[in-house]
């Protein structure tokens, strides 16, 4: 997503995204299917086709992107808001201390990821790369 957000090309071929993001092409294709289905990415077939963001990076929330690719943010199903399933060995889910801890964990992770947009993330990434290049140049 960061690669698409920072691309100067209107449509970026999957092979170019995979190369720039340094991930296997087949792995990227599977992710792009999920991202298209969730409405984050548009695709255009043909020689001048490729992939592009479906809406501005400032409107894409990172928590939503992760949920689209990986599912619920909860570390365990009994703490999930959207895919709840009780633990097999739990006698009383409403009084389970571990479930409550995992719900707090889910809320903390969600609180961070749901406050970050793709635009913010790409800005952070470019700043970090700039800082690392400066640190390397000063050695």
Secondary structure by P-SEA (a helix, b strand, c coil): cccccccccccccaaaaaaaacccaaaaaaaaaaaaaaccbbbbbcccbbbbbccccccccaaaaaaaccccccccccccccccccccccccccccaaaaaaaaaaaaaaaaaaaccaaaaaaaaaaaaaaaaaaaaac
